[in-house]
Every structure is written in structure tokens, then in C-alpha cells.
Amino acid sequence: MRTSVRSFVVCLLVVLLAGAASGAALSIRGKVVDTSGAVIPGATVEITLKDARPVTVVTNEKGEFEVNGLAPGEYVIKVSLTGFRTLTQKLRLVEGTMLPTLAFRLDVGSVSETVSVSAESPMLSAQMSSSGRSRREKPARPVYPTFSTAEYDAIKENGFRRVKDAPLSTFSIDVDTASYANVRRFLSEGRLPPADAVRVEEFINYFHFDYPVPRDGRPFSVTTEIGPCPWNAGHDLVLVGLRSAPIAQERTPPRNLVFLLDVSGSMTPSDRLPRVQTAMVMLTETLRPEDRVAIVVYAGASGLALPSTPGSRQDEIKRAILDLRPGGSTNGAAGIELAYKIAGEQFVEGGINRVILATDGDFNVGVTSNGGLVKLIERKREAGVFLSVLGVGNDNLNDAMMEQLADAGNGNYAYLDSLQEAQRVLVAQASSTFVTVAKDVKIQIEFNPRQVQGYRLIGYEDRVLANEDFKDDRKDAGEMGAGHHVTALYEIVRAGRRDDETLPSVDPLKYQTASSAAQGHDDELMTVKLRYKAPDGNKSEPMEVPVKARADAESPNLGFAAAVAEFGMLLRDSPYKAKASWRQVAELAARHRGEDPDGYRAEFIRLVDVASALRKTAGTR
């Protein structure tokens, strides 16, 4: 066998095994490792026979995969994972020969970089048991739904406001990232997402930016940047960024966790309960002896699958997770009640007390309305137990409900489009997911009419607050975890610019007079005001940051954030996209890619290329 591997090496790990039965279905087994030999869970393996629909699987926690029920023929195997170069291998399966386990070694790099490994007709076949039957009775096949009942809340994008009519802009922060991961799933499947699946602020907040860590005793720092708007040369962009300090694993408070797992019939496909089980096993492996986990399941009825158990008994916790089986209708409300009851019984003062709900959101028994479930969660959060929501699935994904439940439960909402995303949310960024450093964080921007005549908040449509809610501590807002980054962008129209078509107008006011309060602050573009509460507090603390009317050079932070925002606007076909273009997004993102240790920015550039091609195929811009 002759191979050309460049920076990748593919090697056979086990000797050929004898005794394959002629005429039986064939299999491919493999293991994915990095250059150090460490196994890689969550890698996507796509196996394709010419003119046939590809079979896609994900490596398990041991980095292994297996696909059964294959016919003889020449296959293409593609292995990919964010942060690594994609590897392509051609293999021929022939009856009557034996299958070695293939080891794919991935090197760090952009996922858009592909290395092909060619082979001269390797003669491989499935390993058979002594009975001559395949090790698995049923071939692993992906699920391809023929229709979708996914639910997304309608989004009416924020429009431009005149500063003289509305000088204040008030909103709650948002640290959710589900929208980006869900849209990535659509694009990876070769489909454009519904417009309402695209929440631009969640796209931007999926990425980390170079903001300073807080050093003044505050839970987060505040960064502001100003620069030209890429899609509208006559406008500027203003970035407001927050960053909280990360927390080391050994300093994380004791965790009292309740896994609330949907095991209803709709969770049967491999991208639902099986993915959730592997994700929970990955999280279990991070537990310390001082942590505790209980498992509550729900289908037609709810039940306690595992009492609260110390983290030192990981094997017991894993067995309880892997023994779960799907079936029945979905009584989510009963499960939520039981999960909060268990969390309350094990409540840890000064610790992390959290319910982790994993579901496709298909609630159809008990309290099924969004409003009823939200009120239920709001009552429970007052006891100090917060809620995180993990969404899975595709055709019946209730995105709207899951986002509202997480918001009401002082938690966050993530979508698991892969095991890699599960590792990012539950392991790599566990402190951001579970350790709250500030709650009810609100932002209010006051624009100076001497410098700005109009503005538009990009995204955050379902986070907009009434101006009077800013100082009202009874009004709920978003939570910020350790190590979180939050970014907001405003598109602004500078004072003196003729822009009558962009900005709405109202009749002149008869009784109002210009305020002189701004005198002496003519050089300020705006003031950023913030309010937040301590994780266990009830009274908010204020912050205030004046912003000078400067013109910054195009910075990496603002440049990449602008590219992500423009991408979201194009996917939504936003009425405010002006001269936005796919090429401009890709060029802007590439120019400001910067440090990219996890490969997410490189992956973003690849997704832009995919979306652009899909849009052209659809015959639209």
C-alpha cells in the first residue's frame, strides 16, 4: 500500500483477523487520535459509497467508531473536527477478507484544510463473530426526517431610532450560544436555516474576544471600540464588550447537580438521547469527590434514576446514565418539579446548585405551554437553584421553549449539534456554564445627540427592556458565568450626516426643550451604564463608563465581531444588510482571525463558504 500523508498519518493498529464469511454485510471500525496519541471523542466520520447517501457517525468517549451493514465497494472516509485538518481516506471493501481497525491521526489546523490519503485498493472486510454473523444486527444509519415541526420564535429585527426621540437603549445581556450551533448543524447538513433560527447576538457571543480581565473588584470588565461599518460605508459600528474572570477547576465551588434527562420516545434517534448520554458521561468524568449528581428522567411519568451520589462514585453514575432507554410521551413539567425537589434537598450553601435539562423540547403531557413552564421555572429559581438547558434533535426541536426556560431559570441555553460541542459546553467551558459571577446584568446606553443622530442595536431582539426596567431590581435579566464574554454591536449614524431614508421621523415635539445637562460632555459619544447583582444578592450595583467620540482603527475585536454580525444578517436576509456580501464576511473574518487555538474561527470561515454556496444554489443572493 502506497500512502501520501503530508502532515497526517493513517496506520493500522491491529493485525488482520481471519475467518470472514463470504456474502455477509461488511463493517468499518476505527479510532481517531491526535498527534500525541490521545484519543479524540466527538470527531465526525462520514463514510460514503459512490452514488449512495453517506453514513455519518461520531467517535465515542474512547475515540472509536464502528459502522456495520455495508455493501462491498469503494468507500471514501472523511474524518473532521473543529481545530484539526480534515482527513480523507479511500478504502475498498471486498467480501471474504478481514477488517483491521483503522487509526486516523489528526493534526491541528483549519478544518477547511484537507489532506487526502490515497491507497491502492486495500482489501478490507468486516470482522465477524465465530457464528459468521455481523457483531451488530442493525446497520448504523443516519436519520433523515421528511418534515420538520421545529419551533422558533419570530424575530422582528431592531430598527433605527433617532437619538432626539429615544436617547436610551436598554437590554439584558445574553450568553446563550444555541443559535450558532443549531445553524452550524443546518449548514453541515447542506441546508440553509430558517431566518428565525438565526439570533445574531448568539452568533457573536459564541466567540471569545481580547477583552481585559476585571481588575477593580468588579465581576467583569467593560470594553468599547468604534470603527467603520463594513456593510454601510456611511455608518459606524460601536462595540460594547464584557468579560468576567475565569476560575480554575480547583477553585470551583462544590457542585450539586441534577441531570434532568428527557427519555421520551422522541429522544430515540442517535443525535438525541445517545448523544446526551455520552455528553453526561463526559461531564461525570470531571466530577470531584465534593461534587454530587442525581439523575431524574421523564417520559410519560417522571422518576429518580439515581439518588444524589458523590462524584467519587463515577462508575455508578456512568452506569445509571448508560442504562437509560427512551420511550413514552413527554411530561416535562413533572420532571422539572422532581429535579428541583432533589436539588433543594441537597442544597449547598455557597456552592453550585443547578438542574441540567437535556431535551428536544417536545413537551406534550402536563404543563405544555411556554407560559406555564416559564412561570414554574421562575418560582423555582428564587430558592437559589439555577437551570441550564441542553437542546438536541432537529425535526421537532422546540427552540423557542428551551430558550425561555433557560432565561427564566437564571441559566443558559446551548445546542449540542455534536459531541464536540458537548465537550466545549460541559468540560472546556464548564465554569462559564455552571459558575455564576453576576446575575440580572442589564445594559443601558445613553447616546449624545451632539454626536449621534441615530442608532440600531444589532440582535438582542428578545432581550430588549423598557428603560424604566433598568433600575427595577424586580425585573429579571441575564446571568454571567466565570470566563464569559458578552459582546453587543450598535450601528450608528453620526450627527450631521444626511440620512433621512435610514432614520424614522416623528412630528416635532411642542413642549420639550433641549437639555443643557450634556454641556461639558460634547466630546462623548455615549455613556454605557450597567447594573448587576451578586449571585446570591437581591440589590443591584451600578457601573458607568463614558465613551469618547473617537474613530478607532479597525481592530481585531470589532473586525471579527462585525464579520459574524454580517453573516447573521445575510442568513436572515435582513432589511438592514445594505451592501453586505458573503465575500466581504469571509475576507473580514480571515483578516481578523487572530489567535485561534480551538479552531472555531477557522470553522466559521468555512461555514461562510458553505452558506454562500447554498444561497447561490437556491438562486438568491
Secondary structure, DSSP 8 states (H G I E B T S, - for coil): -----TT-EEEE-S-------TTS-EEEEEEEEETTS-B-TT-EEEEEETTS--EEEE--TTSEEEEEEE-SEEEEEEEE-TTB-EEEEEEEE-TTS----EEEEE-BS-TT-EEEE--S--EE---B-TTSSBSSSS-------SS---B---------EETTT--EEEEE-----HHHHHHHHHHHTT----GGG--HHHHHTTS--------SSSSEEEEEEEEE-TT-TT-EEEEEEEEE----GGGS--EEEEEEEE-SGGG-STTSHHHHHHHHHHHHTT--TT-EEEEEEESSSEEEEEEEEETT-HHHHHHHHHT----S---HHHHHHHHHHHHHHT--TTSEEEEEEEE-----SSS-SHHHHHHHHHHHHTTT-EEEEEE--STT-BHHHHHHHHHHTT--EEE-SSHHHHHIIIIITHHHHH-EEEEEEEEEEEE-TTTEEEEEEES-GGGB--GGGTT-TTS--EEEETT-EEEEEEEEEETT---TTTS------SS----STTTT-TTEEEEEEEEEE-TT-SS-EEEEEEEE-------HHHHHHHHHHHHHHHHHT-TT-TT--HHHHHHHHHHT----TTSHHHHHHHHHHHHHHHHHHTT--
